[in-house]
């Protein structure tokens, strides 16, 4: 095996490891890097064994690497998540929204809860018709003190999420708050479950479309033929 074959084999092994460990992959000649946000978004506390999770301490360095790597021309973010840790999700969303390179998100399956800010953080967002997004107010688990400060903390955290979503999508604050506060859609909770078309109609997501549409849009941004929003 000559040196060229060895390097190719080494690169293939690195790519396989990236997919297995982080759910990330790099395409061939067009410089598109793909990352996935799946299962539950794990934050400061480790989830129990057996849970499918996206670890934010893995995802943040991957995003930085994509931004710094000259071979990467654009980033595709695929979401199928139930949500998870609010601060971890917002950290991922903020990092994606401040990238200088073209970014496109694609919601398949579900982009629930704190997955919503991640979905809208990219310059262009897509959702398949069969996907759903659950919008509900921020909640916390564990022991909660029944004092004014606890409710104020929740209200401020919710405002952080609301402000981010409104500033990175076409949904109005009034409409987003209405969807969060709906008491008629979910049997055991407050909030709203919307499908792909309803998400676009509400202004949360830019377009209905699947993988080919998302990739076409991203390639257009890279080549300068598509609006970068």
N, C-alpha and C positions, 0 to 999 in steps of 0.2 A: 504494500500500500504506500503510494507516494505521499508527499507532504500535502498536496492539494486535497487528496481524498481524506486524509486524516483531519484536516481543518473542517471539511464539509461534514464529516461524521461527528466531530466535536460540536459544531453549530447545531446539527440536528438533535443531538443529545441535550444540549442546553435548552432548545426550544421545547422538547418533550418535557423536560423538568419544569419549565415555566408553566406549561399547560397543566401538568399534574398538581403542582404546588400552589399556583396562584390563579389558575383559570385565565391565563393571558397568553396571547399568541401574536406573532408578527407575520404579516403577509409578505409576499415575494418582492416584486419590483416596484410597487407603488408606494411603499413606505407607510402602510396603514398598520397601526398597532391596536389590538383588541383586548379589552379587559372585561371581566364579567362581575356583576354584583348579584349574588345568588343566595338563596336561603335567608338566614337571619344575619343582620349586620352586627357583628360582635364589637363591643366597645371596651370599657375599662375592666369589665369582669368576663372571665372565660365562661362560655356556655357549656352545658353538660355534654358528655361524650355521646355521640350519635346524632347530634344536631348538625345540619348542613349550615355552614356559616361563612361569611365573608369577613375576614379579619382586617380591620382598618390599618393595623400596623404593617400589613403586607401591601395593601392597596396604595397607601400614600407614597411609599418609595417607588412603586411601579409608575405612578403618575408623574412623579418628579423625573424618573428615568426617561419616560417618554418625552417629556418637555426638553430634557437636556440632550437626548440622543439625536444627532444630526441625520441619522438614517430614517428616523420616524418623522413622517410628514403630516400625519393626522391620527386622531384617536377615535375609535369606535367603542362605546360603552353599552354593553348589553345587560339589561336588567330583568331578573325574575326573582324578586325578593319580597318577603313578608314584612320588611321593615326591621326595626331593632333599636339600637342605642341612638338617641337623638343627637348627642354631641358628636359621636363618631360619624353619623350620617351627614351632619352639617359640615364636618371637617372635610369629608370626601367631596361634598358638593362645592364648597368654597374653593378647594384646590382645583377642581375641574373648571370652574367658572373663571379662574384667573390664568388659565393656560393661554399662551400666545399662539399656539398651533390650532388648526381647525379641529373641532370636536363635534361628534354626533352621538346622540343616545337613541337606543331602540328598546322599547318595553315589550317584552313577550311574556306570556303567562300572567305575571303580576308585577306592579310597581307600587306596592302598598306603603302606607304610613310614611316613615322617614325616607322611603325610596322615592317619594314624590319630588323633594328638593334635588335629589341626585338626577332624576330624569329631566328636570327643567334646567339643570346647571350648564348643559352643553349648548353650543351655539345654535344647533338645530336638533329638534326632538321628533322621534317617530314612535308610533304605537301600532301594533297589529289590532284588527277589529275585535278579536277574541280575548284580548288582554283586559285586565281590570285594574283599577286603582282604588284603594280604600283611603278615604280622607277622614280623619278623626282628630279630636283635640289631643294634645300631649298628655300623657299619663305617667305616673311613677309607681314602682312596686316597692314592697317592704313597709317598714314602719313609717307612718306619716303623722306628724304632729298637727292636731287640729287647731292651728293658730293662723292669724292673718298672714304672717310671713310665708307660710307654706303655699297659700293660694296666690300670693303675689309672685312667688318664685315660678309657679306654674304659668301664670299669666305672662311673665316676662319671657320665659322659654318659648311659649307659644308665639309670642310676637316675633321672636327671632326667626322661627320657621315661616310664619306668614309673610314677613317682610322679604325674606329670601325668595320664596315662591312667587310672590307678586312682582318683584323686581326682575325676575328672570323668565317670566312667561307673560301671556296676554290676559290672564285672569285678573279680575278686579279684586280688591281687598274685600269688598262687600259680598261678592259672589263666593269667594273662597271661604269667608267666615260663615256664610249661609250653609255651604256644603259641610263644613266642620260641625255645625250646630244642629244639623237635621236630626230630628227624633223619630222620623217616620220610615226610615229606610232599613235600619239595622235592628234586628230583634232584641239583641242584648247589649247594645252600645249606642252611643251618639255618633253620628257621622253619616257618610254617604259612600256607596260603592258605585263606581261608574265604569262603563266599558270603554273601549278604544274610541268609538265615534263620539260618545258623550264627553270624553276628555278633550277632544279636539274642539267640539262645540263650546265647551266652557272656557277655552283659551289656555288650558294647562299645557297641552301638547300641540306642537305645530302642525303635524301631518299624520294621516293614516298611511301606513306603509310597512313593508317588511325589510328583510335583509338587503335585497337588491336595491331598493329605493334609498335606504340609509347609506349604502356604499356608494351609490351613484352621486348622492348629495355630497358626501365627504370627498370624493374624488374631484367633484366640481369646485369645492372650496380650495382644495390643494392646488388645482390648476388655475384658479382665479376666475372660473366661469360661473361660480355659484355665490350668491350673497352669503357673507359670513355672519350676518345678523349683528 
